[in-house]
């Protein structure tokens, strides 16, 4: 009876490991072929392990050393599934870490109830209950978190993740051995050394991930910022618009085009035009900060404002912008407005609508008097 319970405990662990692996891998052959091969390999491996371990004094005490033989499953899995050997080792380490932890707890429950119930029966029952409670959350965590980490494109961090997985398996194995063999001082020293190394390694991994995240954050900020004005650029506009549309019932877009900006570039050159753009961007930034809006430069003298509030106050402030660079005054700005979802269901539609309104407003303006531009003034 005890033999069959021991085999049942091991087979349950193997079945759970295979389920975790299958859920995170892509098979190369039909499901029935995989089941037959794994079944035959399990029978062969179980028989070999039993013949090798049955005469050892530590056999049947719950030491969990059979898990080391479990890594032999990498041989058929590498043939049956499309994944790389590195992927297989990574997933199997996670699976065996989880199942070994459940096994360790179950064995201790078995020892605790040994005086009233058969130890192997209580271990098997406890293990079954714990797997039933934890398997679904673990599978979800494996798929949504652990495999996402594995797909990290930073090879440096990916190597740390693999090493961390291996180290956690070794840590759980040593903890289990310490519980089973409490009178082994050298084993205790080794276990604490592994635990200490694991702690240090985990903190080092966190540091690497934070540094990588900081670098990625800086690159994202650079990629989404207009280098001349410091405003957000077109790429940031599309990203922010999507976020705002998902979180708000309404969104307002203002399309801005500077009046007579070409005259400034033609008369004084692009360096002067750049200074003019930067000064206007400062005014725009100030307006948007007051109105809880966001400004973007999408091309040379074209800007866009996104706001979740009625834009009447922004429009008023745009109409009253005044500044001068030396003797050249601000020549004005034309704008058009579009509202989501009334004027369009996506950003491109809103831009087209606001652009049309902007050109109507610009066409209705009189030509800028030439006395605002002085050819003898160095801007």
N, C-alpha and C positions, 0 to 999 in steps of 0.2 A: 504493500500500500504506500509506504513512504517513498519507494522508488518512483512510482507513477506520479505522486504529487510533486516530486522534485523535477521530473521530466515536464510536467504540466507548467510549473513555474518558469522553467527555461523557455519552453515553447511559446508561452504567453509573451515573454520579453522579446523573443525573436519576431513574433507576429507584430508587436507594436513597433519595433524598429523598422520592419519592412513597410508598414503602413506609412510611417513618417517619411521614409525614403521615397516611396512611390508617389506621395503627394507633392513632392518637390523635385521630381525628375520626369524626363520624357522617355517613354519606352521605345525600344527598337523593334520589338516583336509583339504579336498578339498577347492579350492578357493570359490566355490559357497556357501558352508556352512558358511564360514567366512563372506561373504558379507551379507547373510541373517541375521545372528546373529547380526552383527554390525548395520545393518539397523534397525532391530527391537529394539535393545538397544538404538539407537540414537533417534528413535521416542518416546520411553518411557521417556528417559532422558530429551529431549527437552520439552515435555509436562509437566513434573514435574517441571522443572526449570522455565518455563513460569508461571505456576500457583503459584509458590512460590515467584517469583520476581516481577510480574507485578504490584503489589500494593505498592512496595517499592518506595520511592521518588527518589532513585538513578537509577531506572530502565531506560535503554535506553540512558544513558549519556556517554557510552563508557568506563566504569570503568574497564571492563575486569575481574570482579570477577567470571564470568561464567567459566573461565578457571579452577578454583578450582574444580568445579563439573566434569570437563573433566577427572580428575584423576580416576573417577569411572570406566573409560574404562579399568583400570587395571584388573577388575574382569573378563570380557569376554576374554580379551587378554591372561590372564594367563591360561585360559582353552583352547583357540583356538590355541595357539602357544607353542613351546617346550621350550622356554626360561625361565630362573629363574625369580623370582619376582624382584630380585635386578637388573637384566638386564632390565626388563620392566620399572621399575621406572627410571632408568638412561636414557633410550632412550626417554621415554615420557617427562621427564624433559627437555631434549634438544629440543624435538619437540615443546613443549608448550612455551619454551623460545623464539624460533624462530618465531612461529606464533603470540605470544603475542606482540613481537616487531613490526611485520608487522601490526598487528591490531592497535597498539598505533599510529604508523605513519599515518595509513589510517584515523583514527578518527580525528587526527589533520588536515589532509587535508580536511576532511568533514566539520569541523568547519570553516576552512579558506574559503571554497566556499559556506558556508551556505546562504549567501545573494543572490546568483545567482542560485544555484542548490539545490535540496533536499539533506539535510545532509546525510541521510542514503544511498541515491543513489550514491553520490560522494564517500562516505566511501567504499561502496561495489565495485565501479569501481576502486578506488585507490588500494584497497586490492587485487583485481584480477590481476591488472597490476603488482603490486609488487611481488606477488606470481609467476606470469609468468616469471618475470625477474630473480628472485633469487632462485627458487626451484631447478633447475638443479645443480648450483654450491653448494647449501647447501647439496643436496643429495650426491654429490661427496665428499664434505668435511666430511660429516658424515661417509661415508663408508671408505674413504682412510686415514682419520686422527683420528676422534673421536673414532671409533670402534677399531682402532689399539691401541689407548691409553687404551681403556677398557680391551684389552687382555693382558695388562702388567702383568707379573708374580709376580712383587713386590706387595704384599698385602698392604703394607704401602702406597705406591704411589696410588694404585687403590682406597683405601679409600679416599684419598685426592681428587682424580678426581671425585668421586661420590659426595662428599660434595661440591666441587666447582660447579658442575652442578646444584645442588639444590639451592645453593646460588645465582647463576646467574638468575635463574627463579624468586626467591624472589626479587632480585634487579630490574628486568624489571617490575614486578608487582607493586612495590612501586613507581617507576618512573612514570608509567602510572597513578596511583592514585593521585600522586602529580600534574600532568598536569590537571587531571579532577577536582580535588578539590584544587584550588590554595590558598584558604583562610583558610587552616587548618595547623596552625603552628606545632602542635604535629606530624602531618603526615610528614611534611617537616623534622623535627628532626629525626624521625624514618627512613626516606628514606636516609638521609645523613649518619646515623649510619650504615645502611645496606651497602651503597656504600663503606664507609670506611673499614668496616669489609671485604668486598669482595676484596678490594685492598690489604689489609694485607694478607689475605688468599691466594690470587693469587701469591704474592711474596714468601710466605712460600712454596707453591706448586712448584714454579720454583726452589727454593733452594733444596728441597727434590729430585727433578728430576735430578738436576745437580750433587748432591752428589751421587745419585745412578749411574748416567752415569760415574762418575769418578771411582767409585768402579768397575763397569763393565769393564771400560777401563783398569784398573790395572790388573784385573783378566785375561782379554784377553791377555795383554802383558806378564803376567807370563806363561799363557798356550801356547804361541807361541814362547817362548824363551828357548834355550838350557841352562840348569842351570850351566853347567861346563864352556862353552866357551863364553856365552853371545850372540852367534849368533842365528839367527832364527832357529826353528826346522822343523821337517817334516810336521807337521800340517800347519805351516805358509807357507811352500813351496807350498803346494797344493792350498791354498787360493790365494797366490800372483800370482802363475802361471795362474790361471783362470782369475784374474784381468788383467794381462799383455796380455794374449791372446785376451781378448775382446777389449783392447784399442790399440793394436799394430799390424802392418802387419807382423812383423817378431820377433822372439824371439830365443835366443841362450842359450843352456844349456850345462854346463861343469860338468862332473861327476869326482870327485877327490878321489883318494885312496892313503894314505900315504905309502911310500915304507918302507918295513922292520919294520913296527911299532910293530909287534908281538915280534921281537927280543928285543926291548926296554922293553916291558912289562915282557917278560920272564926273562930277565937278572936283571932288576932293580926294578920290581914291578909296580903295577898300579898307585901308587902315582907319580912316576917319569913319567909314561905315561901320566897322567893327565896334568902335567906341560908342557910336550912336546906338547900336543894337544892345550893347552891354548896359548902357544907361537905361534904355527902355525896359530891359529885362529886370533891372533893379526895381523900377516902378511897378512892373507887373508882379514881381515877387511880393512886394509890400501889399498890394491890393489883395492878392490871393491869401496872404497870411491873415489879413483882417476878416476875410469872407469865408474862411475855411474851405478854400478851393485850391486847385493845383494847376500850374501853368507849364506848358510844353513848347519848345521850339521845334517845329517839324521841317522847316526848310529855311532858306535865306532870311526873308523878312516876314515869314508866316508863323503865327503862334496859335495855340489852342488852349482854352481854359475849360476844365471840367469842374462842375459844381453840383452839389446835391440840393442847393437852395435856389430859389428864384433869382435869376441873374440881374434883376433891375438895379440893384446897388452897384454891382460890378460894372454894368453898362454906364451908370452915372459917373463912376470914378474914371473909367476909360475916356469918357468925353471931357473930363476936366484935368487930364494929365498935362502938366507944363514943365518943361525943363529946357535948358539951353547949354550948348557946348560952345564956349567962346561967344561969337555973335550969331550963331545959328540956333534958332528956336526949334522946339519939337514941332513937327509938321503934321501931327495927327495920326490917327489910326482908324481904319474902317473895320467893322465886325458884323457878323451875322450870327444868329442864334438858332439852335435846334434842340428839341426836347425828346427824351426817351421816356416812354415808347411811342408817343404820338407822332413824331416826325421820322421815326426809323427804328428798326428792331436791332440794328447792329451799328458799330462805330462808323463804317464806311458810308452808310446811308445818312447818318447824322452829319458827317463831314460834308457830304454833297449838298445837303439842305442848307447848312449854315454857310457854305461857300457861295451858294447862289444868292442868299440874302446879303452877304458881304459885298458882292459885286454890284448889286442894285444900289446899295448905300454908297459905294465908292463912285458909281456913275453919277449919282445925284450931287456929288460935291463939286464945288468950283475948283479950278486949277489953283495950286498954291502960288501966291504972288512971289515974283522973283526976288523981291527985296529981302525975303527971309534968308536968302543965300548970298553970301558975300564972297566973291572970288578972291579978294585980297586977304581973306582971313585964313590962317592956318589952324585947322581944328586939331 
